[in-house]
Amino acid sequence: MLTRKLGQKIMIGNDIVITVLEDKGEAGIRIGIDAPRDVTIKREEIFAAVSDANRAAAEATVDDLLNGLEIP
């Protein structure tokens, strides 16, 4: 765990820099991320939601997929 103040940075490796930009109190903090273009940056909750949706789709049956479709 690290403690940082506004404007302070955290280095990850040689080419990723995390900067504390703003403290919004109860709403959280704003951070800036400077990383190479080939580094994927995702919010954990978005990553988890996509993973859950992919898992559900992989486990779905044909009946699940057709349920709710109006086929003439």
HTML snippet that shows the backbone in 3Dmol.js (N, CA, C, O; Angstrom):
<script src="https://3Dmol.org/build/3Dmol-min.js"></script>
<div id="view" style="width:600px;height:400px;position:relative"></div>
<script>
const pdb = `
ATOM      1  N   MET A   1       0.849  -1.165   0.000  1.00  0.00           N
ATOM      2  CA  MET A   1       0.000   0.000   0.000  1.00  0.00           C
ATOM      3  C   MET A   1       0.896   1.229   0.000  1.00  0.00           C
ATOM      4  O   MET A   1       1.902   1.283   0.708  1.00  0.00           O
ATOM      5  N   LEU A   2       0.521   2.201  -0.794  1.00  0.00           N
ATOM      6  CA  LEU A   2       1.285   3.447  -0.878  1.00  0.00           C
ATOM      7  C   LEU A   2       0.390   4.625  -0.524  1.00  0.00           C
ATOM      8  O   LEU A   2      -0.811   4.605  -0.793  1.00  0.00           O
ATOM      9  N   THR A   3       0.965   5.627   0.066  1.00  0.00           N
ATOM     10  CA  THR A   3       0.251   6.872   0.336  1.00  0.00           C
ATOM     11  C   THR A   3       0.875   7.949  -0.528  1.00  0.00           C
ATOM     12  O   THR A   3       2.096   8.108  -0.542  1.00  0.00           O
ATOM     13  N   ARG A   4       0.050   8.689  -1.247  1.00  0.00           N
ATOM     14  CA  ARG A   4       0.519   9.753  -2.137  1.00  0.00           C
ATOM     15  C   ARG A   4      -0.293  11.004  -1.879  1.00  0.00           C
ATOM     16  O   ARG A   4      -1.436  10.929  -1.428  1.00  0.00           O
ATOM     17  N   LYS A   5       0.292  12.146  -2.162  1.00  0.00           N
ATOM     18  CA  LYS A   5      -0.390  13.438  -2.069  1.00  0.00           C
ATOM     19  C   LYS A   5      -0.673  13.934  -3.480  1.00  0.00           C
ATOM     20  O   LYS A   5      -0.143  13.401  -4.454  1.00  0.00           O
ATOM     21  N   LEU A   6      -1.508  14.956  -3.578  1.00  0.00           N
ATOM     22  CA  LEU A   6      -1.821  15.527  -4.886  1.00  0.00           C
ATOM     23  C   LEU A   6      -0.547  15.866  -5.641  1.00  0.00           C
ATOM     24  O   LEU A   6       0.383  16.447  -5.084  1.00  0.00           O
ATOM     25  N   GLY A   7      -0.516  15.501  -6.902  1.00  0.00           N
ATOM     26  CA  GLY A   7       0.623  15.793  -7.751  1.00  0.00           C
ATOM     27  C   GLY A   7       1.747  14.771  -7.669  1.00  0.00           C
ATOM     28  O   GLY A   7       2.624  14.750  -8.532  1.00  0.00           O
ATOM     29  N   GLN A   8       1.737  13.923  -6.644  1.00  0.00           N
ATOM     30  CA  GLN A   8       2.785  12.927  -6.520  1.00  0.00           C
ATOM     31  C   GLN A   8       2.520  11.758  -7.463  1.00  0.00           C
ATOM     32  O   GLN A   8       1.386  11.520  -7.878  1.00  0.00           O
ATOM     33  N   LYS A   9       3.588  11.033  -7.793  1.00  0.00           N
ATOM     34  CA  LYS A   9       3.511   9.986  -8.801  1.00  0.00           C
ATOM     35  C   LYS A   9       3.980   8.652  -8.255  1.00  0.00           C
ATOM     36  O   LYS A   9       4.701   8.574  -7.260  1.00  0.00           O
ATOM     37  N   ILE A  10       3.551   7.613  -8.936  1.00  0.00           N
ATOM     38  CA  ILE A  10       4.000   6.247  -8.679  1.00  0.00           C
ATOM     39  C   ILE A  10       4.511   5.707 -10.008  1.00  0.00           C
ATOM     40  O   ILE A  10       3.831   5.812 -11.028  1.00  0.00           O
ATOM     41  N   MET A  11       5.705   5.129  -9.997  1.00  0.00           N
ATOM     42  CA  MET A  11       6.274   4.520 -11.193  1.00  0.00           C
ATOM     43  C   MET A  11       6.039   3.017 -11.138  1.00  0.00           C
ATOM     44  O   MET A  11       6.261   2.379 -10.109  1.00  0.00           O
ATOM     45  N   ILE A  12       5.587   2.459 -12.257  1.00  0.00           N
ATOM     46  CA  ILE A  12       5.453   1.012 -12.398  1.00  0.00           C
ATOM     47  C   ILE A  12       6.377   0.622 -13.542  1.00  0.00           C
ATOM     48  O   ILE A  12       6.143   0.987 -14.694  1.00  0.00           O
ATOM     49  N   GLY A  13       7.415  -0.113 -13.220  1.00  0.00           N
ATOM     50  CA  GLY A  13       8.429  -0.399 -14.223  1.00  0.00           C
ATOM     51  C   GLY A  13       9.116   0.899 -14.633  1.00  0.00           C
ATOM     52  O   GLY A  13       9.228   1.835 -13.842  1.00  0.00           O
ATOM     53  N   ASN A  14       9.572   0.936 -15.876  1.00  0.00           N
ATOM     54  CA  ASN A  14      10.255   2.131 -16.377  1.00  0.00           C
ATOM     55  C   ASN A  14       9.373   3.030 -17.206  1.00  0.00           C
ATOM     56  O   ASN A  14       9.771   4.147 -17.538  1.00  0.00           O
ATOM     57  N   ASP A  15       8.164   2.565 -17.557  1.00  0.00           N
ATOM     58  CA  ASP A  15       7.396   3.341 -18.528  1.00  0.00           C
ATOM     59  C   ASP A  15       5.924   3.553 -18.185  1.00  0.00           C
ATOM     60  O   ASP A  15       5.155   3.972 -19.051  1.00  0.00           O
ATOM     61  N   ILE A  16       5.507   3.275 -16.941  1.00  0.00           N
ATOM     62  CA  ILE A  16       4.140   3.550 -16.521  1.00  0.00           C
ATOM     63  C   ILE A  16       4.199   4.481 -15.318  1.00  0.00           C
ATOM     64  O   ILE A  16       4.872   4.196 -14.328  1.00  0.00           O
ATOM     65  N   VAL A  17       3.481   5.603 -15.418  1.00  0.00           N
ATOM     66  CA  VAL A  17       3.464   6.590 -14.339  1.00  0.00           C
ATOM     67  C   VAL A  17       2.010   6.854 -13.945  1.00  0.00           C
ATOM     68  O   VAL A  17       1.180   7.180 -14.793  1.00  0.00           O
ATOM     69  N   ILE A  18       1.711   6.711 -12.659  1.00  0.00           N
ATOM     70  CA  ILE A  18       0.397   7.010 -12.098  1.00  0.00           C
ATOM     71  C   ILE A  18       0.546   8.316 -11.318  1.00  0.00           C
ATOM     72  O   ILE A  18       1.425   8.440 -10.465  1.00  0.00           O
ATOM     73  N   THR A  19      -0.322   9.293 -11.615  1.00  0.00           N
ATOM     74  CA  THR A  19      -0.263  10.587 -10.935  1.00  0.00           C
ATOM     75  C   THR A  19      -1.582  10.864 -10.231  1.00  0.00           C
ATOM     76  O   THR A  19      -2.650  10.697 -10.819  1.00  0.00           O
ATOM     77  N   VAL A  20      -1.511  11.291  -8.963  1.00  0.00           N
ATOM     78  CA  VAL A  20      -2.709  11.699  -8.227  1.00  0.00           C
ATOM     79  C   VAL A  20      -3.050  13.114  -8.688  1.00  0.00           C
ATOM     80  O   VAL A  20      -2.278  14.046  -8.465  1.00  0.00           O
ATOM     81  N   LEU A  21      -4.212  13.272  -9.334  1.00  0.00           N
ATOM     82  CA  LEU A  21      -4.583  14.556  -9.920  1.00  0.00           C
ATOM     83  C   LEU A  21      -5.511  15.391  -9.043  1.00  0.00           C
ATOM     84  O   LEU A  21      -5.378  16.613  -8.975  1.00  0.00           O
ATOM     85  N   GLU A  22      -6.454  14.726  -8.370  1.00  0.00           N
ATOM     86  CA  GLU A  22      -7.456  15.488  -7.620  1.00  0.00           C
ATOM     87  C   GLU A  22      -8.067  14.613  -6.539  1.00  0.00           C
ATOM     88  O   GLU A  22      -8.319  13.428  -6.755  1.00  0.00           O
ATOM     89  N   ASP A  23      -8.303  15.200  -5.378  1.00  0.00           N
ATOM     90  CA  ASP A  23      -9.022  14.523  -4.296  1.00  0.00           C
ATOM     91  C   ASP A  23     -10.435  15.082  -4.285  1.00  0.00           C
ATOM     92  O   ASP A  23     -10.642  16.265  -4.016  1.00  0.00           O
ATOM     93  N   LYS A  24     -11.406  14.227  -4.580  1.00  0.00           N
ATOM     94  CA  LYS A  24     -12.800  14.658  -4.640  1.00  0.00           C
ATOM     95  C   LYS A  24     -13.562  14.269  -3.375  1.00  0.00           C
ATOM     96  O   LYS A  24     -14.787  14.147  -3.394  1.00  0.00           O
ATOM     97  N   GLY A  25     -12.831  14.075  -2.278  1.00  0.00           N
ATOM     98  CA  GLY A  25     -13.468  13.735  -1.002  1.00  0.00           C
ATOM     99  C   GLY A  25     -14.151  12.380  -1.056  1.00  0.00           C
ATOM    100  O   GLY A  25     -13.546  11.391  -1.471  1.00  0.00           O
ATOM    101  N   GLU A  26     -15.413  12.333  -0.636  1.00  0.00           N
ATOM    102  CA  GLU A  26     -16.174  11.082  -0.605  1.00  0.00           C
ATOM    103  C   GLU A  26     -16.357  10.476  -2.000  1.00  0.00           C
ATOM    104  O   GLU A  26     -16.572   9.271  -2.125  1.00  0.00           O
ATOM    105  N   ALA A  27     -16.275  11.297  -3.042  1.00  0.00           N
ATOM    106  CA  ALA A  27     -16.464  10.810  -4.415  1.00  0.00           C
ATOM    107  C   ALA A  27     -15.240  10.065  -4.936  1.00  0.00           C
ATOM    108  O   ALA A  27     -15.309   9.430  -5.988  1.00  0.00           O
ATOM    109  N   GLY A  28     -14.130  10.133  -4.223  1.00  0.00           N
ATOM    110  CA  GLY A  28     -12.929   9.413  -4.637  1.00  0.00           C
ATOM    111  C   GLY A  28     -11.814  10.345  -5.051  1.00  0.00           C
ATOM    112  O   GLY A  28     -11.797  11.520  -4.684  1.00  0.00           O
ATOM    113  N   ILE A  29     -10.882   9.808  -5.822  1.00  0.00           N
ATOM    114  CA  ILE A  29      -9.766  10.603  -6.326  1.00  0.00           C
ATOM    115  C   ILE A  29      -9.703  10.468  -7.842  1.00  0.00           C
ATOM    116  O   ILE A  29     -10.234   9.516  -8.413  1.00  0.00           O
ATOM    117  N   ARG A  30      -9.055  11.419  -8.479  1.00  0.00           N
ATOM    118  CA  ARG A  30      -8.785  11.332  -9.916  1.00  0.00           C
ATOM    119  C   ARG A  30      -7.312  11.008 -10.065  1.00  0.00           C
ATOM    120  O   ARG A  30      -6.453  11.602  -9.413  1.00  0.00           O
ATOM    121  N   ILE A  31      -7.041  10.048 -10.940  1.00  0.00           N
ATOM    122  CA  ILE A  31      -5.654   9.704 -11.216  1.00  0.00           C
ATOM    123  C   ILE A  31      -5.402   9.821 -12.705  1.00  0.00           C
ATOM    124  O   ILE A  31      -6.315   9.681 -13.519  1.00  0.00           O
ATOM    125  N   GLY A  32      -4.160  10.079 -13.048  1.00  0.00           N
ATOM    126  CA  GLY A  32      -3.732  10.083 -14.438  1.00  0.00           C
ATOM    127  C   GLY A  32      -2.794   8.910 -14.649  1.00  0.00           C
ATOM    128  O   GLY A  32      -1.996   8.578 -13.773  1.00  0.00           O
ATOM    129  N   ILE A  33      -2.891   8.285 -15.812  1.00  0.00           N
ATOM    130  CA  ILE A  33      -2.039   7.136 -16.121  1.00  0.00           C
ATOM    131  C   ILE A  33      -1.311   7.423 -17.423  1.00  0.00           C
ATOM    132  O   ILE A  33      -1.937   7.648 -18.458  1.00  0.00           O
ATOM    133  N   ASP A  34      -0.002   7.412 -17.364  1.00  0.00           N
ATOM    134  CA  ASP A  34       0.825   7.582 -18.552  1.00  0.00           C
ATOM    135  C   ASP A  34       1.505   6.245 -18.803  1.00  0.00           C
ATOM    136  O   ASP A  34       2.357   5.805 -18.030  1.00  0.00           O
ATOM    137  N   ALA A  35       1.102   5.597 -19.923  1.00  0.00           N
ATOM    138  CA  ALA A  35       1.627   4.270 -20.230  1.00  0.00           C
ATOM    139  C   ALA A  35       1.768   4.126 -21.743  1.00  0.00           C
ATOM    140  O   ALA A  35       1.115   4.845 -22.499  1.00  0.00           O
ATOM    141  N   PRO A  36       2.610   3.210 -22.183  1.00  0.00           N
ATOM    142  CA  PRO A  36       2.724   2.963 -23.622  1.00  0.00           C
ATOM    143  C   PRO A  36       1.380   2.531 -24.212  1.00  0.00           C
ATOM    144  O   PRO A  36       0.546   1.952 -23.517  1.00  0.00           O
ATOM    145  N   ARG A  37       1.182   2.814 -25.487  1.00  0.00           N
ATOM    146  CA  ARG A  37      -0.086   2.495 -26.143  1.00  0.00           C
ATOM    147  C   ARG A  37      -0.419   1.006 -26.124  1.00  0.00           C
ATOM    148  O   ARG A  37      -1.593   0.636 -26.165  1.00  0.00           O
ATOM    149  N   ASP A  38       0.585   0.158 -26.063  1.00  0.00           N
ATOM    150  CA  ASP A  38       0.312  -1.277 -26.097  1.00  0.00           C
ATOM    151  C   ASP A  38      -0.089  -1.841 -24.733  1.00  0.00           C
ATOM    152  O   ASP A  38      -0.371  -3.035 -24.625  1.00  0.00           O
ATOM    153  N   VAL A  39      -0.118  -1.010 -23.695  1.00  0.00           N
ATOM    154  CA  VAL A  39      -0.539  -1.438 -22.364  1.00  0.00           C
ATOM    155  C   VAL A  39      -2.033  -1.194 -22.228  1.00  0.00           C
ATOM    156  O   VAL A  39      -2.500  -0.063 -22.363  1.00  0.00           O
ATOM    157  N   THR A  40      -2.784  -2.264 -21.960  1.00  0.00           N
ATOM    158  CA  THR A  40      -4.225  -2.149 -21.775  1.00  0.00           C
ATOM    159  C   THR A  40      -4.503  -1.713 -20.343  1.00  0.00           C
ATOM    160  O   THR A  40      -3.980  -2.291 -19.391  1.00  0.00           O
ATOM    161  N   ILE A  41      -5.343  -0.673 -20.204  1.00  0.00           N
ATOM    162  CA  ILE A  41      -5.716  -0.166 -18.886  1.00  0.00           C
ATOM    163  C   ILE A  41      -7.229  -0.294 -18.772  1.00  0.00           C
ATOM    164  O   ILE A  41      -7.972   0.264 -19.579  1.00  0.00           O
ATOM    165  N   LYS A  42      -7.681  -1.040 -17.751  1.00  0.00           N
ATOM    166  CA  LYS A  42      -9.110  -1.273 -17.559  1.00  0.00           C
ATOM    167  C   LYS A  42      -9.473  -1.028 -16.109  1.00  0.00           C
ATOM    168  O   LYS A  42      -8.698  -1.324 -15.199  1.00  0.00           O
ATOM    169  N   ARG A  43     -10.668  -0.481 -15.906  1.00  0.00           N
ATOM    170  CA  ARG A  43     -11.202  -0.409 -14.550  1.00  0.00           C
ATOM    171  C   ARG A  43     -11.630  -1.816 -14.147  1.00  0.00           C
ATOM    172  O   ARG A  43     -12.217  -2.541 -14.951  1.00  0.00           O
ATOM    173  N   GLU A  44     -11.344  -2.200 -12.925  1.00  0.00           N
ATOM    174  CA  GLU A  44     -11.614  -3.562 -12.472  1.00  0.00           C
ATOM    175  C   GLU A  44     -13.079  -3.934 -12.614  1.00  0.00           C
ATOM    176  O   GLU A  44     -13.385  -5.049 -13.037  1.00  0.00           O
ATOM    177  N   GLU A  45     -13.999  -3.031 -12.272  1.00  0.00           N
ATOM    178  CA  GLU A  45     -15.418  -3.381 -12.325  1.00  0.00           C
ATOM    179  C   GLU A  45     -15.901  -3.590 -13.761  1.00  0.00           C
ATOM    180  O   GLU A  45     -16.798  -4.401 -13.995  1.00  0.00           O
ATOM    181  N   ILE A  46     -15.322  -2.875 -14.720  1.00  0.00           N
ATOM    182  CA  ILE A  46     -15.668  -3.083 -16.128  1.00  0.00           C
ATOM    183  C   ILE A  46     -15.108  -4.422 -16.596  1.00  0.00           C
ATOM    184  O   ILE A  46     -15.796  -5.177 -17.283  1.00  0.00           O
ATOM    185  N   PHE A  47     -13.873  -4.719 -16.231  1.00  0.00           N
ATOM    186  CA  PHE A  47     -13.252  -5.987 -16.582  1.00  0.00           C
ATOM    187  C   PHE A  47     -14.075  -7.148 -16.032  1.00  0.00           C
ATOM    188  O   PHE A  47     -14.306  -8.132 -16.735  1.00  0.00           O
ATOM    189  N   ALA A  48     -14.520  -7.040 -14.774  1.00  0.00           N
ATOM    190  CA  ALA A  48     -15.314  -8.098 -14.149  1.00  0.00           C
ATOM    191  C   ALA A  48     -16.662  -8.263 -14.852  1.00  0.00           C
ATOM    192  O   ALA A  48     -17.110  -9.389 -15.067  1.00  0.00           O
ATOM    193  N   ALA A  49     -17.312  -7.153 -15.211  1.00  0.00           N
ATOM    194  CA  ALA A  49     -18.615  -7.229 -15.890  1.00  0.00           C
ATOM    195  C   ALA A  49     -18.482  -7.898 -17.255  1.00  0.00           C
ATOM    196  O   ALA A  49     -19.323  -8.719 -17.625  1.00  0.00           O
ATOM    197  N   VAL A  50     -17.447  -7.560 -17.999  1.00  0.00           N
ATOM    198  CA  VAL A  50     -17.226  -8.174 -19.316  1.00  0.00           C
ATOM    199  C   VAL A  50     -16.916  -9.655 -19.147  1.00  0.00           C
ATOM    200  O   VAL A  50     -17.424 -10.482 -19.905  1.00  0.00           O
ATOM    201  N   SER A  51     -16.093 -10.001 -18.167  1.00  0.00           N
ATOM    202  CA  SER A  51     -15.776 -11.406 -17.911  1.00  0.00           C
ATOM    203  C   SER A  51     -17.023 -12.197 -17.546  1.00  0.00           C
ATOM    204  O   SER A  51     -17.211 -13.315 -18.025  1.00  0.00           O
ATOM    205  N   ASP A  52     -17.883 -11.621 -16.695  1.00  0.00           N
ATOM    206  CA  ASP A  52     -19.127 -12.285 -16.308  1.00  0.00           C
ATOM    207  C   ASP A  52     -20.044 -12.480 -17.508  1.00  0.00           C
ATOM    208  O   ASP A  52     -20.639 -13.546 -17.663  1.00  0.00           O
ATOM    209  N   ALA A  53     -20.164 -11.464 -18.357  1.00  0.00           N
ATOM    210  CA  ALA A  53     -21.009 -11.565 -19.547  1.00  0.00           C
ATOM    211  C   ALA A  53     -20.468 -12.622 -20.504  1.00  0.00           C
ATOM    212  O   ALA A  53     -21.241 -13.391 -21.076  1.00  0.00           O
ATOM    213  N   ASN A  54     -19.157 -12.668 -20.683  1.00  0.00           N
ATOM    214  CA  ASN A  54     -18.551 -13.687 -21.549  1.00  0.00           C
ATOM    215  C   ASN A  54     -18.776 -15.089 -20.995  1.00  0.00           C
ATOM    216  O   ASN A  54     -19.067 -16.020 -21.747  1.00  0.00           O
ATOM    217  N   ARG A  55     -18.643 -15.238 -19.684  1.00  0.00           N
ATOM    218  CA  ARG A  55     -18.860 -16.534 -19.047  1.00  0.00           C
ATOM    219  C   ARG A  55     -20.315 -16.982 -19.225  1.00  0.00           C
ATOM    220  O   ARG A  55     -20.577 -18.143 -19.539  1.00  0.00           O
ATOM    221  N   ALA A  56     -21.252 -16.058 -19.025  1.00  0.00           N
ATOM    222  CA  ALA A  56     -22.677 -16.383 -19.184  1.00  0.00           C
ATOM    223  C   ALA A  56     -22.979 -16.770 -20.631  1.00  0.00           C
ATOM    224  O   ALA A  56     -23.740 -17.707 -20.874  1.00  0.00           O
ATOM    225  N   ALA A  57     -22.396 -16.067 -21.580  1.00  0.00           N
ATOM    226  CA  ALA A  57     -22.626 -16.378 -22.993  1.00  0.00           C
ATOM    227  C   ALA A  57     -22.057 -17.756 -23.340  1.00  0.00           C
ATOM    228  O   ALA A  57     -22.667 -18.506 -24.101  1.00  0.00           O
ATOM    229  N   ALA A  58     -20.904 -18.085 -22.791  1.00  0.00           N
ATOM    230  CA  ALA A  58     -20.290 -19.377 -23.076  1.00  0.00           C
ATOM    231  C   ALA A  58     -21.094 -20.527 -22.483  1.00  0.00           C
ATOM    232  O   ALA A  58     -21.077 -21.639 -23.011  1.00  0.00           O
ATOM    233  N   GLU A  59     -21.801 -20.259 -21.382  1.00  0.00           N
ATOM    234  CA  GLU A  59     -22.582 -21.301 -20.714  1.00  0.00           C
ATOM    235  C   GLU A  59     -24.027 -21.365 -21.204  1.00  0.00           C
ATOM    236  O   GLU A  59     -24.769 -22.271 -20.824  1.00  0.00           O
ATOM    237  N   ALA A  60     -24.424 -20.425 -22.033  1.00  0.00           N
ATOM    238  CA  ALA A  60     -25.816 -20.358 -22.486  1.00  0.00           C
ATOM    239  C   ALA A  60     -26.154 -21.534 -23.402  1.00  0.00           C
ATOM    240  O   ALA A  60     -25.322 -22.007 -24.177  1.00  0.00           O
ATOM    241  N   THR A  61     -27.390 -21.983 -23.288  1.00  0.00           N
ATOM    242  CA  THR A  61     -27.882 -23.037 -24.179  1.00  0.00           C
ATOM    243  C   THR A  61     -28.573 -22.384 -25.368  1.00  0.00           C
ATOM    244  O   THR A  61     -28.802 -21.174 -25.378  1.00  0.00           O
ATOM    245  N   VAL A  62     -28.902 -23.191 -26.364  1.00  0.00           N
ATOM    246  CA  VAL A  62     -29.631 -22.680 -27.532  1.00  0.00           C
ATOM    247  C   VAL A  62     -30.961 -22.094 -27.088  1.00  0.00           C
ATOM    248  O   VAL A  62     -31.366 -21.040 -27.577  1.00  0.00           O
ATOM    249  N   ASP A  63     -31.647 -22.765 -26.168  1.00  0.00           N
ATOM    250  CA  ASP A  63     -32.932 -22.253 -25.672  1.00  0.00           C
ATOM    251  C   ASP A  63     -32.746 -20.894 -24.996  1.00  0.00           C
ATOM    252  O   ASP A  63     -33.569 -19.995 -25.169  1.00  0.00           O
ATOM    253  N   ASP A  64     -31.656 -20.744 -24.220  1.00  0.00           N
ATOM    254  CA  ASP A  64     -31.378 -19.452 -23.590  1.00  0.00           C
ATOM    255  C   ASP A  64     -31.215 -18.360 -24.644  1.00  0.00           C
ATOM    256  O   ASP A  64     -31.735 -17.254 -24.498  1.00  0.00           O
ATOM    257  N   LEU A  65     -30.484 -18.691 -25.705  1.00  0.00           N
ATOM    258  CA  LEU A  65     -30.205 -17.692 -26.744  1.00  0.00           C
ATOM    259  C   LEU A  65     -31.453 -17.343 -27.536  1.00  0.00           C
ATOM    260  O   LEU A  65     -31.616 -16.200 -27.963  1.00  0.00           O
ATOM    261  N   LEU A  66     -32.332 -18.312 -27.737  1.00  0.00           N
ATOM    262  CA  LEU A  66     -33.550 -18.062 -28.526  1.00  0.00           C
ATOM    263  C   LEU A  66     -34.691 -17.473 -27.686  1.00  0.00           C
ATOM    264  O   LEU A  66     -35.643 -16.919 -28.235  1.00  0.00           O
ATOM    265  N   ASN A  67     -34.599 -17.589 -26.390  1.00  0.00           N
ATOM    266  CA  ASN A  67     -35.651 -17.074 -25.514  1.00  0.00           C
ATOM    267  C   ASN A  67     -35.836 -15.584 -25.709  1.00  0.00           C
ATOM    268  O   ASN A  67     -34.877 -14.819 -25.608  1.00  0.00           O
ATOM    269  N   GLY A  68     -37.033 -15.175 -25.982  1.00  0.00           N
ATOM    270  CA  GLY A  68     -37.329 -13.757 -26.163  1.00  0.00           C
ATOM    271  C   GLY A  68     -37.250 -13.285 -27.596  1.00  0.00           C
ATOM    272  O   GLY A  68     -37.685 -12.175 -27.901  1.00  0.00           O
ATOM    273  N   LEU A  69     -36.705 -14.099 -28.484  1.00  0.00           N
ATOM    274  CA  LEU A  69     -36.655 -13.705 -29.899  1.00  0.00           C
ATOM    275  C   LEU A  69     -38.004 -14.000 -30.552  1.00  0.00           C
ATOM    276  O   LEU A  69     -38.619 -15.036 -30.301  1.00  0.00           O
ATOM    277  N   GLU A  70     -38.433 -13.099 -31.364  1.00  0.00           N
ATOM    278  CA  GLU A  70     -39.670 -13.323 -32.120  1.00  0.00           C
ATOM    279  C   GLU A  70     -39.280 -13.823 -33.491  1.00  0.00           C
ATOM    280  O   GLU A  70     -38.738 -13.086 -34.315  1.00  0.00           O
ATOM    281  N   ILE A  71     -39.568 -15.096 -33.715  1.00  0.00           N
ATOM    282  CA  ILE A  71     -39.236 -15.696 -34.997  1.00  0.00           C
ATOM    283  C   ILE A  71     -40.522 -15.886 -35.779  1.00  0.00           C
ATOM    284  O   ILE A  71     -41.427 -16.588 -35.327  1.00  0.00           O
ATOM    285  N   PRO A  72     -40.612 -15.255 -36.969  1.00  0.00           N
ATOM    286  CA  PRO A  72     -41.869 -15.344 -37.749  1.00  0.00           C
ATOM    287  C   PRO A  72     -42.152 -16.731 -38.252  1.00  0.00           C
ATOM    288  O   PRO A  72     -43.164 -16.953 -38.916  1.00  0.00           O
TER     289      PRO A  72
END
`;
const viewer = $3Dmol.createViewer("view");
viewer.addModel(pdb, "pdb");
viewer.setStyle({}, {cartoon: {color: "spectrum"}});
viewer.zoomTo();
viewer.render();
</script>
